[in-house]
Amino acid sequence: MDGKVASTASGSCASNRRIATLGDLQQQQQQQQQQQQQQQQQQQQQQQQQHQQQQQHQRQQSGTSEKRSI
Protein backbone atom coordinates (compact mmCIF):
# COMPACT_ATOMS: atom_id res chain seq x y z
CA MET A 1 0.00 0.00 0.00
CA ASP A 2 2.70 2.45 0.95
CA GLY A 3 4.51 1.93 -2.35
CA LYS A 4 1.36 2.57 -4.38
CA VAL A 5 0.57 5.73 -2.47
CA ALA A 6 4.08 7.04 -3.01
CA SER A 7 3.97 6.33 -6.76
CA THR A 8 0.62 8.05 -7.21
CA ALA A 9 1.80 11.02 -5.16
CA SER A 10 4.93 11.43 -7.26
CA GLY A 11 2.84 11.06 -10.41
CA SER A 12 0.48 13.82 -9.35
CA CYS A 13 3.46 16.04 -8.51
CA ALA A 14 4.81 15.57 -12.02
CA SER A 15 1.48 16.49 -13.60
CA ASN A 16 1.20 19.52 -11.30
CA ARG A 17 4.65 20.66 -12.37
CA ARG A 18 3.67 20.47 -16.02
CA ILE A 19 0.61 22.60 -15.36
CA ALA A 20 2.73 25.06 -13.41
CA THR A 21 5.22 25.47 -16.26
CA LEU A 22 2.41 26.15 -18.71
CA GLY A 23 0.97 28.72 -16.31
CA ASP A 24 4.38 30.33 -15.86
CA LEU A 25 4.80 30.66 -19.62
CA GLN A 26 1.41 32.31 -19.95
CA GLN A 27 2.22 34.73 -17.13
CA GLN A 28 5.55 35.63 -18.73
CA GLN A 29 3.84 36.34 -22.05
CA GLN A 30 1.27 38.54 -20.33
CA GLN A 31 3.99 40.45 -18.50
CA GLN A 32 5.88 41.03 -21.74
CA GLN A 33 2.72 42.32 -23.41
CA GLN A 34 2.10 44.66 -20.49
CA GLN A 35 5.65 45.97 -20.69
CA GLN A 36 5.26 46.62 -24.41
CA GLN A 37 2.02 48.48 -23.77
CA GLN A 38 3.70 50.59 -21.09
CA GLN A 39 6.56 51.44 -23.44
CA GLN A 40 4.08 52.51 -26.12
CA GLN A 41 2.26 54.72 -23.61
CA GLN A 42 5.55 56.33 -22.56
CA GLN A 43 6.40 57.07 -26.18
CA GLN A 44 3.00 58.66 -26.72
CA GLN A 45 3.46 60.82 -23.62
CA GLN A 46 6.86 61.98 -24.84
CA GLN A 47 5.39 62.94 -28.20
CA GLN A 48 2.64 64.91 -26.46
CA GLN A 49 5.20 66.75 -24.32
CA GLN A 50 7.23 67.69 -27.38
CA HIS A 51 4.10 68.97 -29.06
CA GLN A 52 3.24 71.12 -26.03
CA GLN A 53 6.74 72.58 -25.98
CA GLN A 54 6.46 73.53 -29.64
CA GLN A 55 3.14 75.26 -29.00
CA GLN A 56 4.59 77.24 -26.09
CA HIS A 57 7.55 78.29 -28.24
CA GLN A 58 5.23 79.50 -30.98
CA ARG A 59 3.19 81.49 -28.46
CA GLN A 60 6.31 83.21 -27.17
CA GLN A 61 7.34 84.16 -30.69
CA SER A 62 3.90 85.51 -31.50
CA GLY A 63 3.94 87.50 -28.26
CA THR A 64 7.25 89.18 -29.08
CA SER A 65 6.15 89.95 -32.63
CA GLU A 66 2.99 91.61 -31.30
CA LYS A 67 5.02 93.84 -28.99
CA ARG A 68 7.31 94.81 -31.84
CA SER A 69 4.37 95.72 -34.06
CA ILE A 70 3.00 98.01 -31.33
MOURRA-V427684 format. One record per pair of residues at least 24 apart in sequence whose C-alpha atoms are under 7 Angstrom apart, sorted by the first residue. I is the first residue (numbers start at 1). GAP is how many residues later the second one is. D is the distance in whole Angstrom. If there is no record, write none. Layout:
<<I,GAP,D> <I,GAP,D>>
This chain:
none
